[in-house]
Amino acid sequence: MKKLLLFVCAISVSISAYAQLQTPAPSPYQKIEQTIGLTDVTLEYSRPSMKGRTIYGGLVPYDKIWRTGANANTKITFSNAVEVGGTKLAPGTYAIYTKPGAQSWEVYFYSDANNWGTPQKWDDSKVAAKLKAQLFPMPMEVQTFTMTFDDVTNNSANLGIIWENLYVAVPIKFYTDQHVSASIDEVMSGPSANDYYSAAVYYLESGKDISKAKKWIDKAIEMREEPAFWYHRQQSLIYAKSGDKSGAIKAAKKSLELAQKAGNDDYIALNSKSLKEWGAM
């Protein structure tokens, strides 16, 4: 009888270990991904509901730091630098805290984004940016706490905070024009020495048009500010493949000279071997 009782107990424990009750989260998690201009923005937060409660001045007290949602602190991540309240924020992840008021809100972008709710000890040195946000009354109630990206342009957007009968707008500036201008300048200036070098080596190793590879490696060496033994090494191989033996020997000797100055034994050995094969040593 005792053995049977132990067996029944063991089965009961085993079943309880696997049969865990699942219920909906009272404040469900939401993740929003939005591209604004050339910047990827990710927003993560939890969404409490009103449930018949007074929110601002009640559940969320006035003039106290609020986690801006429920559960873990709300997080926002930027792939590029942005501007908030006249302050430039580096790419990265920030917690968003707010201090709701009856007439205006203060919004904080906090560099420590790994808190459950508000920090145990508030550290002003971790406030990366702050601003006063505009409040807009709404003609209806929104039951569930909601955050949005609104009025999106290439260079700006409002981070919207919506709950009860209030919309709070947090303007964010994006440096899209600077990124685009830099990209245009780079493209319009033409390929770099490294671009020509990479293209030439690819053509050599892929067995493509060796005459093009020869032009590109010459251009790469011409554009490079300081001579590089690996550039001249590839030049020697391209010249050799094109049938220009004297050019290959000249390039290999230059690569050998530079490799010796740099103390690179691998390239010294490679160039010495090629020069012997081409009858130059």
PyMOL commands that set and color helices and strands:
alter all, ss='L'
color gray80, all
select helices_A, chain A and resi 2-18+124-126+176-188+193-206+210-223+229-242+245-262+265-277
alter helices_A, ss='H'
color red, helices_A
select strands_A, chain A and resi 29-36+39-46+75-78+82-84+87-89+92-99+105-110+127-150+156-174
alter strands_A, ss='S'
color yellow, strands_A
deselect
rebuild
show_as cartoon
